[in-house]
Amino acid sequence: MLRYVAQELSKPIDNKLIMSLVLQAIDGFSNISYNSNVLSEVKNALSPYQVFVTKLKGFEKIRYNEQSLKRLCERYAQGTTFNPEAEVQKYVSECRTVNNRYPLLQYLRSIPSDELANYINIIDTQKGI
């Protein structure tokens, strides 16, 4: 049994676990909508909002304890490290950049997707891509 645990932990850590931590870290930025309707209505595929939210699409928060996974790796798979902080911080920083570009996003919590897309399109037209 311990050999199986060590073997499983020695595989590369699933990106779903790291992206789950990313979603937890940026969840405070509740203005990021994962709604595909918004993405389909944003006119420019190079829109910073579109690019960022597309990276998050398809991932969901998974309930697990990051510290427990780290301890398991330390104990049973010494060659494997689970240290996602740099990746999480990269997404948090990118989320802040998106928030700065679209300053009203933080106040538009329950806006219809077409109105949110319209706001994003206006900002993208004004500021350029």
NORLIN-V779083 format. One record per pair of residues at least 6 apart in sequence whose C-alpha atoms are under 8 Angstrom apart, sorted by the first residue. I is the first residue (numbers start at 1). J is the second residue. If there is no record, write none. Layout:
I:J
I:J
//
This chain:
2:76
5:76
6:73
6:76
6:77
7:77
9:72
9:73
9:76
9:77
9:80
10:73
10:77
10:79
10:80
11:80
12:80
13:82
16:59
16:60
17:62
18:84
18:87
18:88
19:56
19:59
19:60
19:61
19:88
20:59
20:60
20:61
20:62
21:61
21:88
22:87
22:88
22:91
22:92
23:56
23:60
23:61
24:61
25:88
25:92
26:91
26:92
26:95
29:95
29:106
30:106
30:109
31:105
31:106
31:107
31:108
31:109
32:53
32:105
33:53
34:53
34:56
34:57
35:113
37:113
37:114
38:113
38:114
38:116
38:117
39:50
39:53
39:54
39:117
41:114
41:117
41:118
42:50
42:117
42:118
42:120
42:121
43:121
44:50
44:121
45:51
46:129
47:124
47:129
48:98
48:129
49:98
49:120
52:94
52:95
52:98
69:82
70:81
70:82
70:83
73:80
73:81
73:82
74:80
74:81
99:105
99:106
101:123
102:120
102:123
108:116
//
